[in-house]
């Protein structure tokens, strides 16, 4: 944290962003780019993010990978560090008094962070609604008590939060926005996959879920390979799990292409015939 430059321009609003995993990092980067255009580059960012947000100019207070954990087995031994990071991030927000704070998904960390801020007079915005329409609808009231505004990915989500008094904006899902005509065909041509049957395998961005899901995907892909000719696997990865995935798929009997650049990831999704 001490290596982050916290100096700021009085003429440009400062936005504090917090993302905790790869999907949030992508959303955060796109949001930063849009805000930069909206404010004609007269805006500043600080907070916690990954590679994509850092590419947009964010200096992360600490590695986002520290937050990309799940389940009691992972959380318990890291609980002291997580609570220290909450304390450090809270202190930074109090000291900097940003124009707004935007937390992106990762409720396990972001909700605790917001609760610790107490009545600090900083607008609090959350990006990505919890799926209250499918599970635990009471979380909508929890959100209302924590945040001033919510940005939702799906249009029908607004009603579940607005009816309890939380203002919302529908911003759209990135999967729909990135669907450019011809992107998938171009990806397949660049990687020599024009005649292949391409299966996307996306085991996640956390080490624990990768370790749990990759063996299942491996077995599924080998079953498919017995019935489908010329099968080829495409997997998108983030740096924190690349070596883990690479070591595992190296043992597979089916060819695998690993994709780690942001632009190619979006094209890879469009280039798949089916995905797991």
HUWOSUL-V789268 format. One record per backbone hydrogen bond with DSSP energy under -0.5 kcal/mol. CO is the residue of the C=O (numbers start at 1). NH is the residue of the N-H. If there is no record, write none. Layout:
co->[CO & CO]
nh->[NH & NH]
This chain:
co->[1 & 4 & 9 & 13 & 13 & 14 & 14 & 15 & 15 & 16 & 17 & 18 & 21 & 22 & 23 & 24 & 25 & 26 & 27 & 28 & 29 & 30 & 31 & 32 & 33 & 34 & 35 & 36 & 37 & 39 & 41 & 42 & 44 & 46 & 47 & 48 & 49 & 50 & 51 & 52 & 53 & 53 & 54 & 58 & 59 & 63 & 64 & 64 & 65 & 67 & 70 & 71 & 71 & 72 & 73 & 74 & 75 & 75 & 76 & 78 & 79 & 80 & 81 & 82 & 83 & 84 & 85 & 86 & 87 & 88 & 89 & 90 & 91 & 92 & 93 & 99 & 100 & 101 & 101 & 102 & 103 & 103 & 104 & 106 & 106 & 107 & 107 & 109 & 110 & 111 & 112 & 113 & 114 & 115 & 117 & 120 & 123 & 123 & 124 & 124 & 125 & 126 & 126 & 127 & 130 & 131 & 131 & 136 & 137 & 138 & 138 & 139 & 140 & 141 & 142 & 143 & 143 & 148 & 149 & 150 & 150 & 151 & 152 & 152 & 154 & 155 & 157 & 157 & 158 & 158 & 159 & 161 & 161 & 162 & 165 & 167 & 169 & 169 & 173 & 173 & 174 & 176 & 178 & 180 & 182 & 183 & 184 & 185 & 186 & 187 & 188 & 189 & 193 & 196 & 197 & 197 & 198 & 198 & 198 & 199 & 200 & 200 & 201 & 206 & 207 & 208 & 209 & 210 & 211 & 213 & 214 & 215 & 216 & 217 & 218 & 219 & 220 & 221 & 222 & 223 & 224 & 224 & 227 & 230 & 232 & 233 & 234 & 235 & 238 & 238 & 239 & 241 & 242 & 243 & 244 & 245 & 246 & 248 & 249 & 255 & 256 & 257 & 259 & 261 & 262 & 263 & 264 & 265 & 266 & 267 & 268 & 269 & 274]
nh->[4 & 6 & 12 & 15 & 44 & 99 & 100 & 17 & 46 & 102 & 48 & 104 & 25 & 26 & 27 & 28 & 29 & 30 & 31 & 32 & 33 & 34 & 35 & 36 & 37 & 38 & 39 & 41 & 40 & 42 & 43 & 13 & 15 & 17 & 61 & 19 & 64 & 54 & 55 & 56 & 56 & 58 & 57 & 60 & 47 & 66 & 67 & 68 & 68 & 69 & 74 & 74 & 75 & 76 & 77 & 78 & 78 & 79 & 79 & 82 & 83 & 84 & 85 & 86 & 87 & 88 & 89 & 90 & 91 & 92 & 93 & 94 & 95 & 96 & 97 & 123 & 16 & 103 & 125 & 18 & 105 & 127 & 20 & 109 & 110 & 111 & 112 & 113 & 114 & 115 & 116 & 117 & 118 & 118 & 120 & 122 & 101 & 125 & 148 & 149 & 103 & 128 & 151 & 105 & 132 & 134 & 135 & 139 & 140 & 141 & 142 & 143 & 144 & 145 & 146 & 146 & 147 & 167 & 126 & 152 & 169 & 128 & 171 & 172 & 157 & 158 & 160 & 161 & 161 & 162 & 163 & 164 & 166 & 165 & 167 & 150 & 152 & 171 & 176 & 177 & 178 & 179 & 180 & 183 & 186 & 187 & 188 & 189 & 190 & 191 & 193 & 192 & 196 & 198 & 199 & 232 & 200 & 273 & 274 & 234 & 202 & 276 & 203 & 210 & 211 & 212 & 213 & 214 & 215 & 217 & 218 & 219 & 220 & 221 & 222 & 223 & 224 & 225 & 226 & 226 & 227 & 228 & 229 & 197 & 199 & 257 & 201 & 259 & 241 & 242 & 243 & 245 & 246 & 247 & 248 & 249 & 250 & 251 & 252 & 233 & 258 & 235 & 237 & 265 & 266 & 267 & 268 & 269 & 270 & 271 & 272 & 272 & 200]
